[in-house]
Amino acid sequence: MPDLWTDLLDCLYLAPQSSDDADIFVGRNQTLEYHRVFGGQLLGQFVRAACLSTPGKAIKSIHTVFPREGRADEPITYQVTRHHEGRSFATLSIVASQSKGAVATASISMHAPEDGHDQQFVGDVPTVLGPEHEAKIDLIPWETRSADSLDTTAVGPAEYSLWMRTPAVDAEFAPALAAYATDLTLIGTAIRPLDGLSQRGNGTAFTSAVTSHTLWFHRAFRTDDWLLLRQHSPLAARGRCFGRGDILTAEGVLVASYAQEALLRL
């Protein structure tokens, strides 16, 4: 099995389906030990397809819906549709499909860089945790640190904070890598208040699957500097859970926000 970091980066190098059409890309899947495509991979590839199809603009927001699971043994085709492309903004929709049909769809807004009024109102960011707080999170092939664990069955608040830093990588991949990371821990955050459950119980103690995921990118950033993913789940009801979070630099700069809804059946 290839190194997970190298394998993930290779998946983010999308190839045009043909030289005649700049709006159709093909992406390979991660080499994992199960047959389904990880949703974080789809998020990252959506971001890359949007950025490649609209050079000169940065991704501003993405809302993704997952109608059915993707199969890991078949490449994924990304069809970009341009609804509007002006000097400042562009609006796209992208369908990720395999032979059985769409596995995910995304509505995306792009924005050309510009200067403007700058303010933020967020809580203070603590000091980066030391290496004694190393966190092992499946599918994340880079440094992660946390004071809490989503693998314990002990009851805790529906909150979770995670420090992360990737190996050195070009800044153009930062939005895709951040999107990938945000797909992993919101369901685990939602079930922290439930006694006797941890995120490892999916498929046995409970059933869960992400149904939609949204990110907003506020400022440029790098993932090979320390970032804090600070998130909470305000609601679980009617067979679903909802969570949201912020991505902040070690200096306290808010660079992105995200939210997710998922199936949650106990």
C-alpha positions, 0 to 999 in steps of 0.5 A: 500500500502506498504512503497515505500522504503521497497517495492523497496528494496524487489524488488531488492532481486531477487530469483533464479528460481531454485536451478539447474540454477544460471542464471535465476532470478525472480523479483516481481514488485513495488506496484504502482498505475498504470499498467506499470512497472517503467523502473527504477525498471528494471534497478535496477533488471538488475544490481542485476541479473548481480552482483548475477550471477558473484560474485567477480566482480562489474558492470562496465557498462550497456546498456538497451533497452526497446522494450515494456512496462511491466505489473505490475501484472506479475513477471519478469524473468531475463535470464542471458547469459554469453558471456565471463567470465575471471579473470578480466572481464565478458560480459553478456546479460540479457533478462527481459521477461513476458508471452508476451515476452521481456520487456527489454534487457541489455548488461552488462560488469563486472570487478574485483576490481583492482588498477590503475592510478586515475584521473578525470576532472570535475567541482567543486561540490557545498555544499549540499543544506539545507533542505529548498530545499527539492524536492518531486520527484514521485517514489523516497523514500528517501531524495532529494534536488534541487534548481530547479523544473521540475514541473514548466512550467517556461522556464529554461536551459536544465540542472538539479541537484539533491542531494539525500541520501537513508536511511542506506542500504548495499553498495551492493545495491548502483549501483542498487539504483543509476540506479533506480534514474537516470531513473526519471528526464532526460526527464523533463530536456530536456523539461525545455527550452519549454515554458508552459511545465513541466514533469507533462504534459506527456500524455497530452501536450506531449508523452514520453517514455524511449527507451534506458538507459546506465550507467557506474560505475567508483568507489565504492560508497554508496547511504546513503551518499549524492550524486549529480546527475548533468545532462543536455540534449544537444539535442531534435530532430526527435521525440526523446530527449537525456540527460546525467549526472554524479553522484558525491559524496559530496567531488566531486568524480565522481562515475558513469555516465549515458545517456538516449534516449527517445521518445518525441512527442509534 
